[in-house]
Amino acid sequence: PGSSIKPFVYSAALEKGFSPATLVDDAPLSLPGGANGQPWEPQNDDGYDGPISLRRALARSKNIVAVRLLRATTPQYARDYLQRFGFDEARQPANLTMTLGSGSVTPLQMAAAYAVFANGGYKVEPHLIQKITDIRGNILHETTPPPVRQDEQRRIDSRNAFIMDSMLREVTHSGTGALAGQRIGRPDVAGKTGTTSDAFDGWFAGYAADVVAVAWMGFDQPKSLGGREFGATLAL
C-alpha cells in the first residue's frame, strides 16, 4: 500500500497520546538492521524540514516522521491496531517498514479501512455492486444499505476518527493529494496517496459524502509504472 497505510499508524499514535500538533524531527535517520549488515536509512521524496507537526507531515507524506512515529508507538502495537480496520496481521511486517507500506493489502480491504474514518469510527462492509437492472429498468438486485451503527461495529473512538478525518482533508487540500480537492472543488474530500518503491504500485484512497473509493495502479506481474509515476498521478 505504500504511504496509503500511514493514516492507520497515525491513528494508532493518537491512541498513545500524540496529536496533530505534535512536533517530530524530520531529519535524516540511520538505523541498524539494513541489508547486508548496512544501516537502514529511509528517505523522504522531498528533502527534510526539521521539526514538523504531524498534520503537515501526513499531508506531505513524510517518510522519516512516519518511521519515528512507529518507533515511538512500537511496530507490534501498530500491527495489532491495524486489525481493527480489517487488515490481515500476517501480511504486515513486524518492523518499521510497515509504516512505509511494505505489507500487503487489497483495494477492497483498503476501502473498508478508510470507511472507518469516513463513518466516525464504525466499520462498514464494502460492496462492489450497488444495483443491477434489466433492459426495462426492473431491479434484479440491489445491495442492502448498511445497518444503523451498532456498538459492536465501532472500531475506533469517535474523537480519533474526527481528528483523522480532519488530517485526511488536509492531505487533499494542501498535501500530496491536493489535486483531488482542486478538481472536485468540495471541502469534504479526504484521502491519502501511496507509492511503493520504484513505483511498482500507485494508490489513492479517499472519500466524500457517502462514497469511499480506492484506486490502485500496477501490473499483474509487478514492475515499475515509470520514474515519474506516484500515487498522486495515475491513481489519483
N, C-alpha and C positions, 0 to 999 in steps of 0.2 A: 503493500500500500504506500510506500514512501511516506512523505510528510502528512498524508491524509490521516495517519494514525495518531498524530501529535495531540489533537484535541482531547483524546481519551486519557493520555498521560497527563495533560494539564488538568483535566477533571479530577484525576487521582490526587494531584498535588493540592488542589483546592481542599480536598478532604483532610490533607495533612497540615492545613493552616496557611498555605500560600494564598495570595490574592492577585488580581490583575495588576496592582500597583507594585508588587514585589519586584525589587531590582535584582537582576542576575548579571554577572560579569560575562559579557560577550567578548571573550579574548581567547587566543589560541590555547588548545588543550592537548596535552600529551599523556597518554595512559598506557600502562603495561598491558600485555596480552594481545598484541597485534600478530600478524602473520610472520612466520619465520623468526620469532623472537624479537621482532621490531616493535616499537611502541605504536599504539593505535592513536592516530591524530585526525579526528573528524574535522571537517571544514565546512564553512558556510559558502554559499554561492555568491555572496555579495560583500565579502570582507567582514571586518569586525567593528563594532560600535562601542565597546566598553560597557559600562553599566546600562542596562536597558530594562524597561518594565516588561512583565510577562505579556501584557496586552500587545505591546508593539512587537515583541519577539515572536508571538504566534502569527500576527498579521504579516510579518516579513519572513516567517518560516525559518527562524534562526536555529540551525542545527546544534551549535555549541550550547545554546541556552537549553534546548531540549535534553541534551545529554546531561548537563549539570543538574537539571530538574529531576531526571530519572535517578541519578546518583543519590540525590537528597532523599527521595521517596523510597528507593531501592527497587531493583527490577522485579523482585518477587512480589512485592506489594502491588505494583502496577500490573503485573501479569495476572494476578488474581482479580484485580479490579476490572480488567478488560472483559472478563467473563460476564459481568453484569450486562454488557452490551451485546452479548451473543457471540463473541469471538471465541474460537477454539484455542484453549490454552496450549495444547500440544503443538500448535502451529505458530506459536510466538516464542522467540528465543528468550532464554533466561539470562540475558545480558544487556548491556547498554545499547546495542544496535537496534533493540526493539523500538526505541523511540524515534528511530530514523526509518522505520517501516521495513525492516528486513524479514518480517514474518510473512505469513500467507493468509489472505482473505479473499472472499468472493465479492463481486459487486452487490449481490443481494444481502450478504451479511453486513456490508458497509451501509447500505440503505437502512436496514433495520437499526443499526447502531446510531446513525445520525438522527433517526426518527425519535430516539430517546431525548435528544436535546430539543428537537422541534416540538415535542409534546410535554414539556415541563417535567421531564424525568420519568415518564411512563413508557413502557415497552408497547410497541405496535407491531403486529405480524405483517410483514410486507406481502404484497401480491403483485403479480406480473400482468394480469389481465383484469381490467375493470368490468368490461361488458362485451358480450357477443350478441349481435343481432343478425337476422336473416335479411334477404334482399327486400322484404316488405317492412322491415323495421321492427319485427317482432323480437322481443328479448329472449334469447335462447339460454343465456347465462349471465348472471350479474353477481359480482363479488359482494358478500355481505359486509356492510360497514363495520369497522371495529367496535367492540362493545364500549359502553361508558367506562371511563377509567376506574379500575378497581385497585384496592390497596396492594393486592398480590402482583399487579402489573408494574408497580413502582420499582425502578432500578437505581435511581439516584435522587438525592434530596432536591426539592424544588428550587432552593436557593442556588445550589450548584448548577442546575440546568439553566436558570436565569442568567447567571454570570457567563456561562459558556456560550449561550445564545448571543449575548452582548459582544463577546470576544470574536465569535464567528462572523458577526455582522461587520466587525472592524476589518476582518480579512477581505471581505467582498466589497469594501468601500474605500479602503486606503492601503490594502496589502497586496499580496500576490494574486488574489482573485478579484482585484478592483474592476477588471473588465466586465465581470458579471453585473456588478452594481451599475456601471455606466450604461451597458447595453439594455438591461431590463428596466432601469430607472425607477426602482421602488425601494423603500427603506427596509423592507422585511426580508430581503435576500441575505442568506447566511451560508457559509460553506468553507471549504478548505481544499487547496490544491495539493497534489502529491506527485513526486517524481522519484523513481528509483535510480540507482547507479547506472551511468551510461545511457540513461533514458530508455531502459527496457520497458518501463511501464509509466504511463501518464494517467493521473486521476484527477477528477473534480467531483466532490461530494457536497451536496448542498440542499437547501430547502427554502420555500417561501409559501405563505398561506397554508394550504392543506396538502402540499405536494413535497415529497422528499425524492430526490433523484440522484443517481450516481452514473458518471461516465468513466469508463476505463478504456484506454487505448494501448494496444500492444499486439504482438504477433503470436499465432498459435505455437510456433517454435520460437522461443524467446530470442530476440535480437534487438539492437538499438533502433529506436524510432528516428534517430538522427541527432546530430550535435546541437541543433537549435530547437529541439522539442522539449517541452516541460508540461507539467500538469496544467499550467496557466496558458498553454497554447492549444493544442489539438483537443484535449479532453474538455477544457473549459468552454 
